[in-house]
């Protein structure tokens, strides 16, 4: 059966899993963009595109509610959709403001309450053409203490105040196995991702074409030009203050590279090429992302999905390589000739996972990852919203340790579907750090381990309601303990 093209484009999400129960797979659809609901739910491949609340192998897709209808019908094919999201986020780094730069890399204790609203209108389809416009904004109603907002990642930390943005504005053509889109969109791919698991999703200015005329096969290419996103954009204005992702800036400026390398790259984007084969058992994905004068990312993943009696499982393997290109590569070569690693980017990540679920509601997710001894992880991990890694924590991942160079991580998660749409689970993640590479900012000594203990309660209810509460505790060598609490919920229509 052919699946819709936009669905296929989004199927490149890493979390292609069969490890939620059949009830979850059929009933609790995870969406990043309301306008795509009809296209994606028409496809039997839909369930492979997103991990469900009952398993959360793909941790960075936020769990919206179970929709009973597709927006508000205005008549003649015009549709209005919306999302009202409320959240309390809190980080304790044992470093209250103004803080010390040596404690947990200078990360400050942060906390705050926020409200995010989105409202969109979508046109009817005419000869395959349609369009969508969505505005979004966030506020704290003046309730938060600005001194405690540096790590909340909702406002610009350098200028914490309410703001609004045009999150989506695109024209799309979709007909006979062809899809083309140009404009702004919250789009999900493995390494450039809307990352809508938090308070405010990333959005991109982009153009892409996808072809699924050949059954079970996807061929696509595209160009990401700009992005906005407080959590995942590294855009800075060196003459003013950190921009914090509240506006659209080129992908090169939004990278985590040094400002010198960003300036050398100019206002350039990312060229992508994609191939995917996906049937009921096998899912192979190949992605290449070329960031001009910065670095190239090669992403490959294979998942084998099957079911034996009342047990469904997903066995997957993943490989990611980051390599400097263009001007950054030339500068890195000069650095190495001078005896310094400098800005070098030459790193790889190898991962495996085994996820499963039983019809009685018990489910699990396991993963292991090995980071190479190459340079550049601090520049590439988490950039542009991509978090497809198999062995992460529930909230924390790699920002706290000195470096993940030559490290390994292991994840074990156990969960239970308490009721239809209500899931409770716990996760333990162990990081085996290389103490010769990962150095504590507090003591200057090497770090051997980092351990994370997380628990999550997730609810996906009727009429678009949703909620996720997550707590995680981090025990990191040579640093005070860290913990975080996130309570995020809302309603979509």
N, C-alpha and C positions, 0 to 999 in steps of 0.2 A: 504494500500500500504506500502510495506517495504521501509524504508529509509536507506540510506547508513550508514555504521557503523561509519565511521569517523565523518559524520554529526551528528550521534546520540551522539557520545562522546562529541562533541562540543555543542550539544543541551542543555547540562547542564548549559549553560550560564543562569544566573538568568533572564535576560531580555527577557523572552518569552512573546512577546506582539503582540496583534493584533491591536494596537492603532494607527498605521500609516494608511494612506489611502491605498486603494487597489492598486492604482498606485504605491505608494512607496513600498508596500509589493512585488509587482511583478517585479518592474524594478530596484530598488536601493538596490542591494545586498551588505551587509556589511561583509567583509572578514578579518580574521586575518592572513591568510596565502594563498598566491596566488596559491600554489600547490593544495589546497583543493577545488578550484573553481568548477571543473567538478563534483567531487563527491557530493558536497553540492547542486549545482543547479539542479541536477537530482532529488532532493527530494522535495515532496510537504511539508514536515515538515520544510524545510529550513527557510521559512519566520517566523517561531516561534522562531528561534534561536537567532535572533538579533533585537534589536530595530532599526528602520530606522532613517535616518536623520530628517524626519519630526516629530519625537516625542522625541527621545533621552531619553527614560526612563532608558536605560542602558547607563549611561553617559561615561563609560570608554571603550567603543569600538570606535576606531577612524573610521571616515567615509571615506572609499576609494571610488574611482570612479566607475562608471558603466562600466563594461568591455564589449567590443564588441568581444573579442576573448580571448582565454586562452593562454596567453604568445606568444612567437615566436616559431613556429614549425621548428625544425632543420631537420626533417625527421626521419623516422623509429621510431617515438614515443618519441624522445628526445625533451624536451621543455625548453626554457629559459624564466625566468620572472625577472622583476626588479621593483624598486621603487626609485624615486628621490624625497626627501622631504625637503622643506625649511621652516624655522620657526623663528619668532621673539617672544621671551618670556620676560616678564617684570613684576617684583613684586615691589610694593612700601609698605614697612613696616614702613615708617617714621623713619628709622634707617639706615642711610648711613654708609658704611664702614669707620672706623673699628667698629663702632656701640657700643651700650650698651647692656649688657646681660639682663637688666631689661625691655627693650622695645620689646614687642611682642616675648617674649621668646628668645631674642637675634637674631632673624631672620633678616638678612641684606637685604637691597635693592639690587635687582639683575636685570640684563638685559643682553640680548645677542642675536646674530643672529647665526643660525647653519644650516648646510647642512648634511643630512643623505642620504646615498646611499646604496641600497641593490641589489645584483645580485645573481640569483639562477639558477641551472640546475637540471632538474628532468628526471629520466630514464623512459623508457617505462615499462609497466607492463608485467611481465613474470611469468605465473602460479600463479598470485596473488601477486607476489613480485615486489616492486619498491623501489627507493631510491631517496633522494634529498640532495643537498648540497647548502647552501646559506651563502655567506659572506656579512658582513655589516660594515659600518664605518661612522664616523661623524667628521666634522671639522668646525672650525669657520674662517679658512683662516687667523688667527692671528688678526682678527678685534676686538675681545672683550677685555674688561678690566678685567683681572683675579680677581680683587678685587670685582667685581660685578657678580660673577658666583656661589656664594655659594648656592643659591636657584633655579638655573636654571635647575638642574637635567638632564643635557646632558653629560657633562664631570664629572670626579671625582673632587669634589669641593676642595679636598686637593691637587690635582695635575692637574689643568685644562689644558688639552691638547688633541689633536686629537688622536683617537684610532680606531682600527678595531677589529672585532671579528667574529668567525664562529658561526653564529646565528642558523643555522639549519644543521644537518647532521644525517640523520636517514635512517633506513631500515624499510619498512612497508609491512605487509601481509594483504590483504583484499580480501576475497572470501567467498561466500555462508553464509553470516550472521556472519562472524567472522573477526575481525580486531585486529592485534597485531602490535605494533610499539616499536622500541628501538632506542635511540639516542638523539639528541638535536632537540627541536621543540618549536616554539611559539604556545603554547597550551592555550586554554581558558576553565576554569572551574570557578565555583562561587568564591572560596576562594584562589585558586592559578591560576593566570591569566596573560596572555601576556600583558594586559593593554595597548593595542596599540592605545591609543587615544591621545598620546602625541608625543614626538619626536623620541623616541627609545623604541621599545617593549622589554619586558622581554623575556628571553628564558630559557628553562629548559632541563636538562639532565634527562631522564625519560624512563620508560617502562610501557606499559599498554596493557590490553586486553579488548575488548568490544564485546558483543554479542547482536545482534538484530534479532535473528532467530524467536522470537515470536513477531508477529506484534504489533506495537505501544509500545513495551517494550524494555528497555535497561538495561542490566546488565553489569557492568564493574568493574575492579579493576586495580590498578596501583601503581607505586612507583616513586615519585619525589626525585631525589638524589641531584642535584645541580641547581643553578640558576644564571643568570646574569641579571642585570637591575638597572640602576642608581637610578630610582625613588623609586623602591620598595624593594631593597635589603638593609638589615641592616648590611652587612658584614663589619667587621673592622679587621685590623691587629694592635693590641695594641702596637706593637713594632715599627711601621712605621707611618701609617696615615690611615684615612678612605679609604677603597678600592673603595667605591662609586659604586659598582656593575658593573664595567667595565670588570670584569673577572668572571669566574664560581667558586662559592663556595658552600659548602654544604647547604642544606636548614636550618639546625640548625644554622650555622654561619650567614646565611642571614636573620634569624629571628630578631625581635625587642626586644628579651629578653636581660637580662643583660649579660655582657661578661662572668661572672662567670657561669651562667646557660648554655651559649653556650659551654663553655669549658667542663662542666659536661656532656653535651649531646654528645660532640665529633662531628665528621663529619657524622652525621646521616641524614636521609631523612624523607619523609612523605609517609605513607601508606594510600591509598585511596580505598574506596568501594562506589559504586554508583548504585542506582536504579532510573529509570525514566519511567513513563507512560505518553505518549503524543498522543492525538488525536486532531481532529479539534476544540474541545471545552475545553478539560481538559488537564492540564499539571501539573503533580506531580513529584517533584524531591526530592530525599533523598541522601545526601552526608555525608560521614564521613571521616575526615582527622586526622590521628594519627601521631603527630610529636614526635618521641621518646624522652623521658625524658624532654619534654617541655610541650606541651598541646594538647588536643584533641579538634577538632572543629566539631560540628554537625550542618549541614545545612539542612533545610527543607523549601520547598516552594510549594504553590499551586496557579495556575492561572486558572480562568474561563474566556474563550474568546468567544465572540459572536458578532452578528451583528443584528441590528434592522433597517430596511429600509436603509437609507444612513448613519447610525451611527454604528461604530465599537468600541468595548470597551474591556478592560481587567481589571478584578477585581482580585487582588492578595493578598495573605497573606504569611508572611515569618517569620521564627524563626531561630535564630542562637545562639548556646551556645558554650562558650569556657571554658575549664576546665583543670587545671594543672594535669600532669601525671608524673609518674616515679620520677627521681631525683629532678626535680623542685617541685613536690608535696611534697616530703619529706622535702626539704628545707623550703618550704612555711609553712609547719606544725610547724617546729621549730621556724620560725619567729613569727607565731601567738602565740605560747606558750610563747614567750618572750615579747608579748604585742605589736607586730608590724605587720602590713599587709604585709610589705616587698614586696616580689616578687610574692605574691599570684595572681593567675589567676582563677577567678570564676565569670563569667559575662554572661549575655544574652541580646539579642536584639530582640524586637518584632515589626513587621512592617506590614502595610497594604498599598495598593495603589488602585487608580481608574484612569485609563488612557483611553482616547477616542479620536476618530477623526471622522470628518464629510466628506462626499464626496466633499463638497465645498472647502476643503483645510484647514479648521480650526481644530486644534487639541489641546489637553490639557493633562497634566500629574499632578497627585496629589499624595501625600504620607504622611504618618505619622509614626513616629518611637518612641519607648520608650526603653531607655537604663536602665538596671537593676542597683541596688545599689551595685553590686559586684565589685571586684577589677580586674584590668588588662587591661582595655580598651587601655591604652597607649601602651601596648605591642602587642595587637592583631589587632587593627584596621589598615587596609591598608597594613598589612604584606603580602609579597609574591604576591602583585598585585591584591588582591581580593577587589573589591569595589561594591558589589551587592546591596548596601543599597538603600532603596526607597526614603529617604528624605534628600538628600544632596544638596549642592550648585553646581554651574556649574564648578567652579574651586576649591574653598576652601570647606573643609568638617569638619575636627575635629582636625587639628594640631594646630590651633591658640588658642582655648579655653584652660583653665587650665586643665579641664577634662570633659568628657561626662558622668561620673558616675552619675546615677539617673537623667539624662537629658531626654528631649523629643525634637523632631524636626518635622517640618511641611513644606511641599513643595507645591507650586502652580505654575504651568507653563502654559503659553498660547503661541501657535505658529500658524504659517500660511505658507502653501505651496505656495509661491509666483508664482513660475513657476515650471515646471518639473525639479526636482533636486535642487531647490533653496528654502531654508527654513529660516524663521526668527522667533525668539521666545525670550521671556523673562521669568525669573524665580525669585520667591521670596522664600527664605527659612528662617524660624524663629526657633531659638534654645532657648528653655526654660531650662536654666542651673540651677543647684543646687548651690546656692552661698556658701553653707557650704562646698562644695567639690571643685568647680572650683574657684581657687584663681589666681588673676592677678599677673604676674611676675613684673609688673611696680609699682603697689601700694600696693600689699599685701592684697587687699580687695577682697571680694567675687564678682563673676560675675553672674548677673541675666539673661542676654540675649545676644544673638549673632544673628545679622540679615545680610542676604546676598541678594544683588540685582544683577542679572546677565542678560546679553543679548548676544545672539549668532546668527551669520549668517553662514549658512552651505550650501555648494554647492557640488553637486556630478554630474560631467559632463560626456560627452562622451569621448571616447578614454582614459579613465583612469584618467582624471583630477579630483582633489578634493581640497577643501579649507574649513577651519573652522576658523572663527574669534570670539573670546570670550572675553568679559570684565566683571569683577565682582568686586563689592565694598562690603566691610565687615565693619559693625559697631559692635564692640565688647566692652562690658562693661569694664571700667578701663584700656583701651588700646587705643593708637592712631589708627585712621582708617587705613584700609588696602585695597589695590586694585591691580588687576592684569590684564594684557592684553596678550592674546596669538593669534598670527596670524600664522597659520600652513597650508600649502598646498603642493601639489606636483602632480606627475603623475606616474601611474603604467602601466606596459605593461605585 
